[in-house]
Amino acid sequence: METMTLQRTVLGTEEIAEMVERVAAEINDATAHVDRPVFVGVMKGAYIWMADLLRAVGRDVETDYIDVSSYVGDSSTGHITIQRDLKVDLAGRTVVILDEVIDTGLTLRYLKADFEKRGADQVLVAVAVDKRDDVSAGGITPDFVGAKVPNEFLVGYGMDYNNHHRNLPYVAVLELKK
C-alpha cells in the first residue's frame, strides 16, 4: 500500500496571490494590442490557475479548455493524447496557453506547435510554476512564469498525484512511500 505525506510548503497562498497579480499584469502588457485574446487552460491542472489569472487580467477574453494526457501516475509516457479538444477557432487569434506546471515541456511544446498549425497568429505560454532544473528542457520557454520551484514531486494549486491534493490552496512537496 502506498502512503502519501505532505512535506514542506513551497509556495504559500500569499506568494501565489502575488504571482497571479504579477503574471496578469505581464500578460496585459504583452496583449494590450489584442482585442480579445483566447485563454486556453490545459486540464485538469490549470483550472485553479486559470480562474485566478482570468479574474486578475480583468478584461474581456475568450476561454476554452483542452484536456491532454501524457502522464500515468507520476511518470511521463512521452506521448500526448488529446482527451477533449478545443471548441474555439484559433485562426488569426492570439492564444495564451495556461498550465499549472512545466516539467518536461513536452505537452506545452506539442500544444504550441499544434495551435500554430491551426492558424493562431501568436501563441503565448503562461505557467504557474516552472520546476525544470534545465530551463531549456523540452525545447520551450514559457513567456510568463509565476514561480521557479524545486524539481520535486509537487501537489496543490492544480498539481496532483492520481487526483489527490489538487485543490490545496498552496504548493507542497509530496513524499510517496510504497
Stockholm file with secondary structure:
# STOCKHOLM 1.0

chainA/1-178         METMTLQRTVLGTEEIAEMVERVAAEINDATAHVDRPVFVGVMKGAYIWMADLLRAVGRDVETDYIDVSSYVGDSSTGHITIQRDLKVDLAGRTVVILDEVIDTGLTLRYLKADFEKRGADQVLVAVAVDKRDDVSAGGITPDFVGAKVPNEFLVGYGMDYNNHHRNLPYVAVLELKK
#=GR chainA/1-178 SS CCEEEEEEEEECHHHHHHHHHHHHHHHHHHTTTCSSCEEEEEETTTHHHHHHHHHHHCSCCEEEEEEEEEEETTEEEEEEEEEECCCSCCTTCEEEEEEEEESSSHHHHHHHHHHHHTTCSEEEEEEEEECCSSTTGGGCCCSEEEEECCSSCEEBTTBCBTTBSTTCSSEEEEEEEC
#=GC SS_cons         CCEEEEEEEEECHHHHHHHHHHHHHHHHHHTTTCSSCEEEEEETTTHHHHHHHHHHHCSCCEEEEEEEEEEETTEEEEEEEEEECCCSCCTTCEEEEEEEEESSSHHHHHHHHHHHHTTCSEEEEEEEEECCSSTTGGGCCCSEEEEECCSSCEEBTTBCBTTBSTTCSSEEEEEEEC
//
